[in-house]
Amino acid sequence: MATISLCMIVKNEESVLGRCLDSALGVADEIIIADTGSSDATKETAARYTEQIFDVEWKDDFSAARNAAFARASMDYCMWLDADDVIQDSERQKLIKLKEELEPDVLAVMMKYATSFDSAGRPAFLFDRERLVRRDAGLMWEGRVHEVIDVQKGLKGGPGGTAGGRILYSDIRIDHHSVKQTYTKRNLNIYEAMLREGETLDARHQFYYGRELYYHGLDERAVEVFRELLETKEGGAWVENLADACRFCAICLRRLGKERQALDCLFHTFCYGLPRPAVCCEIGSICLDKGRLSEAEYWYRQAMDTPYEAGAGAFVEPQYQREIPALQLTVCLDRQGRYGEAERFNELAGRYQPDSGAVKQNREYFRRIRQKTGENPG
C-alpha cells in the first residue's frame, strides 16, 4: 500500500482545521503542519492530530511555504490540503482504496477540486488539481501566489528527482468550503509587489493577475492585462486560461459600456475549441439586453447543448449548462409570446434549482397568464 504525507500550510485556521483533519483520517499516514504565524488556537488544534508542527516565516510566497512543508515529508506521496478543504466520506473511501491500488510508476494523481457550490449543495465550480505527488520525483511548488506543481516536468525527471512515470486522473473530489466572508486583496497585492520588484509574469500568472483585477472591479487595468496575455503571451498559456481570459475581459469591457468589444472577445474564444457554455450565456445576455430575442434564444440553447470536453481540464461550471440558460430561455420565449415553451423551461430550471425564488415567481406569473388567456402550457 502506498503511504501519504499530508502537508499543510496554515494561519489562524482554528475554526476549520479540525474539520479538515477529521476528514483526512485513514488517508494520511503522517500529518505535517507548517504554521505561517497564527495568533489563535490553530497550533493547539493541530496538536490533537500530529506532533509535526513547525513555524515558517511568511514572506508573501505560498510556494516557499508549501515546499517547506513538503520537505518534511517521509512517505511515498505528498498530499496537500487547505485548512478549509473537506474530504467527504464517500471520497475518503475512494482515497483509501486508491492507496491500496496505486502503482509505483504513478508520478502524480490529479483529483477534482470543487471550490463553490449551489443552493442544493452540488459543485458549481470544479477543476482538476495535482493532489498527490510522488516524493522522490523532486518536483517543487512554483509561484508566489496561485502556486502550482508542474507535474509534466516529472515525466522528464524533476531536478534531483526520478525521471519517468505517469499521471493518473482520478474522479476523487476534494471540497473547498471556505468560511471567509470577504475576498481580500492579498493575492492582488502580491502580484503588484512582484511587478514593482521588476518580476516578469509568465502567461499563467498574467492570467491570474488579470483575474484578481477583475474580481476587485479594476476593469480598465484588467482589460490591459488580459489583452497583453492574448496578444503577446498566447503561445505559453494553457488553452483554458486563454478562453477564460477572453470571457473575463469581455465582462470587464461590458461593465465599461463597450459591448461591441466584449462580443469580439467572446467570439475569440472559438479559436480555443468548442464554444464554452459560460461564453454562450454571456453572448446570450448581451443579445437579450439589446432585445435581439431570437439571437439570445440561439445562444442560450447552445449553452445547454454544448458539453464540457472530457479530459480537457476545463474549469467546469455546470450552472451555465443548466439553470442559467433555462431561466434565460424562459425570459426570451416569454417576450416572444411563446408562453407554453417559456413555462416548460421555467420548470426545467426548477428541477435544477428547486428552491429558486425566480422559478417560484415565474410559476405565479404563468398561472396568471393561463387564467387570462385560458391556455395551457405546451
Buried (B, 14 or more C-beta within 10 A) or exposed (E): EBBBBBBBBBBBBBBBBBBBBEBBEEBBBBBBBBBBEBEEBBBEBBEEBBEBBEEBEBEBBBBBBBBBBBEBBEBBBBBBBBBBBBBBEEBBBBBEEBBEEBEEEBBBBBBBBBBBBBEEEBBBBBBBBBBBBBBBBBBBBBBBBBBBBBBEBBBEBBEEBBEEBEBBEBEBBBBBBEEEEEEEEEBBEBBBEBEEEEEEBBBBBBBBBBBBBBBBEBBEBBBBBBBBBBEEBBEEBEBBBBBBBBBBBBBBBBBBEBBEBBBBBBBBBEEBBBBBBBBBBBBBBBBBEEEBBEBBBBBBBBBBEBEBEEEEBBBBBBBBBBBBBBBBBBBBBBBEEBBBBBBBBBBBBBEBBEEBEBBEEBBEBBEEBBEEEEEEBE
